[in-house]
Amino acid sequence: MKMLNIAFLVTTVALMNPASAGSGKSSPTSIAGATTVDVTQAKKLFDEGVLFVDVRKDKDWNAGRIPDAVHLDVKKVLSEETLLAEVKKNEPVVFYCNGHSCMRSSKATAKAVEWGWKKVYYFRDGFPAWKGAGLPTE
């Protein structure tokens, strides 16, 4: 009976904790060959005129974005050619999406590194952090 109670307790705790239940994905904290930046570092890059690439879905892009960002949906538009049309391989570029639960910016960042971009920044916290910090949006 005691073992049954312990098993019940462990199962209940696991079901109450989404992280242990495996229900949600979390983007990687870093991407090999890229620099992960937080919102403060992203704003500094923005102020320096570095290109930001929004890799979210059209509906997210239309709902709001970082000013002057380029929209290259990672699942529909992003390719080596479309990225090269926006930024040279020796120029810096920042990728972002919808924060930790969004895998799009990590995928785009990894692709850019694979394709030969040298100054790739991974803004893992993405648009929610940007907006939450009260930074400009359009």
Sequence and secondary structure as in RCSB ss.txt:
>XXXX:A:sequence
MKMLNIAFLVTTVALMNPASAGSGKSSPTSIAGATTVDVTQAKKLFDEGVLFVDVRKDKDWNAGRIPDAVHLDVK
KVLSEETLLAEVKKNEPVVFYCNGHSCMRSSKATAKAVEWGWKKVYYFRDGFPAWKGAGLPTE
>XXXX:A:secstr
 HHHHHHHHHHHHHHH HHHHT S    S  TTSEE  HHHHHHHHHTT EEEE S HHHHHH   TT EE  TT
TT  HHHHHTTS TTS EEEE SSTT  HHHHHHHHHHHHT SSEEEETTHHHHHHHTT    
